Every structure is written in C-alpha cells, then in structure tokens.
Amino acid sequence: MTPRPAERLAAGLPGLRRSFRGGALVVGAVVRGRRSVVCHGVLDRDGRPPVDARTLFEVGSVTKTFTGLLFADMVERGEVGFDDPISAYLPDAGRLRPATAAITLGQLASHTSGLPRLPRNLYRRAASAWNSNPYAGYGLADLHAALCRMSPRGTPGVTCRYSNLGVGLLGVLLGRAVRQDYRRLVVERVCLPLGLEQTCVDERDRPELLSAVGHRRGGRVPPWRMGVLAAAGVLRATPGDLLRYLDAHLRPHRTALEAALWRTHEAWGRRRGGDEFCLDWTRRVTASGDTVFLHSGATRGCTAFVAFCPRWGTGLALVGDSTPGVGARAIAQAYRLFSQITADEAARRAAAQVRVWAAAPAYAGPVEMPVQRGVLLPGDVSR
C-alpha cells in the first residue's frame, strides 16, 4: 500500500534530525490541499515549549520567492515593467556605468542581471559581524556606492548568476516605484492576500507567536537582520504559513494573485546543470518528466527549504533552528523526501484511475447511433 504523506514525513525525520545535530525542526507536506506536519525539538534547547506549526522560523533566501511574486503582482498592476531599467528608479542613475544602468527589473528578479552575489563593499563593513548579522549594518548609501563602481559580468539577460545583491536591489526599487518600504509592501501585497497572517519581516511584529532561536555550531546567534538588502532574505514564517504559500502556488485560481503566481513559474534563463531560473524560483524537470519548483534558504541560525510539483499537487516545507554542519545533507534529504511524496501521489492517482476503469461496464459491442437530420457535419461531408 502506498505510504501516506504523514507516514513519509515521520520516516524521513530521523535522517533530518542528524543533519540538524538534534536541534528543532519542522517538516510538512501539502498534497491536493491537505496538509501534514511533523515536529521535533524545543524553541531554544533549554526546555522551553516544543516547536509546532505556529513557530516562527527565519526562512532566509526563501524570501526571494516572495519578492518575485511581489514584482509579478506590481507588473500586473501596471506599476512597473519587466523591461524597466534600474536607472529609472535610482536618483543618482547618472553615476552608474552604462551597462549597469541598462540592467532591467526582470533581470534582477531572474538572476540574469550579471551582478555579483554580494556587493564588494559589504565584506569590509560586515567583517566583524560575519558569523552573526553581516547584512544588518549595510545601508542605502553603501548600496549606491557599490552600484556606481560595478559592471555586470557576462551578458545581462543571458548569463545566469545567483545574486543576493540583485534581489535585494529589486526590493529597494519596487519600494521606490510606489513610494513605500519593501517590508510593508511584501506583507500587504503578498502575505495578507494569500492568508499568510503569521509571516512577517520581524519577529517583534508577531508578539503572540513564539520564535525559534537560531544556532550556529552549537551556540546561539541573535535574530537575523538584513539592512537595505531585506528583499533577499528578511522574512520569518511558520511552517503552517509556508504550506499555505505552497498551496497557493499549486492552486493559483483559488487566490487573489492568480495571474502573478502563474508569472513566477515562467522560466527566464538556464543555469549550469540544466535547472532554470524563474522569478526567484528554480525550475527543474525530473527524471520522470515532472516539473518541480524549489528554493532553499539559510540565515546564520536557521535553514529552510520549499518545493512543489504542480502536476501532482504536492509540496514540502522544511525549517530548522540551525545551519547544518559541514558534510550534512539536510537540503538534499528534504528534496529526496519531497520526491518520495510526489512519487507516492503519482502512484496513488494511477491506482485510482485503474479502479475507475475496472468499475466501468464491460464493452458490449457496436452501438447504433440515432439518426439526426439537418445536422451539418465538419467540412460539410454530408454533400
């Protein structure tokens, strides 16, 4: 008998626990709208309440998929365009090098801008806080200074290069386009319309929820802050909200952001290895021919992973309160678990189809159709 999603999650939990060195983690699945969650551990390893589906975790770069959706929604509203150059939204655009000024918003959102992973001047400023909060002190003036000194590597729109800088800059420009802060925009335009009421940019915005305490190499780390590059990794979410978010991607027609959700699934460029970049999702075609979308995230103290398969209506979300140690394969294990749940659902649907055919009445030979007069057949073959 094909295992149920909850059974698969429980079976996969021991391996995931080893990757997180015994810390807290939650893994959940959504299959055709039905959600299952398995939890392990406590909030800060000191006997506080156990984690559950309402515990806030830092999701790191999974935030980028929310930023891509915000961008797609603003395109649908006519507030920005895919081909708008970044120079249209920067007050000091005249100081940019021509190749940099011509980079478009769509290229930022799809990691095809040619911008580096991080701005060069971040390393110097973040050196003293590299193991805790490297982005926290990086401000708007620093970002402008970095942009004025850089040029894209490769050909924008063609070269795929994962860039925290690019998505962080996109969030700044989207805010400027409508004169609002990115942190407010992403909550009001994406989270609330999708019913993600437990997702926030700062754990202090949701005092009624308990937050997991991040750990690095066994020690606690402070809450994650992102500075001006917030759009690349600032969000916190509960496992329950992440599953609702995946369900929205699986069934866009049930949401208020249907057109924008579909836009985020369109491929913009191909990276090494064959995967494609969408609007901040990675799109992959599996060996079985299924198309899946995935993204991982990490802060200095937490890890996250999300994936979904539209064909079979399956999704998986993983969050943990530490960064896996060297040699740990938490993300690979989570992806394998997602693949198993998806294969189970494909097998279950195939078996159901067989049962439907088995229950159909047996073929009883040719059936004589009633004569219909005055009906024009295709191509007017009645002549």
Summary of the structure (lengths in Angstrom):
residues: 383
radius of gyration: 23.8
end to end distance: 57.1
largest distance: 87.5
contacts: 1290
relative contact order: 0.18
helix: 40%
strand: 16%
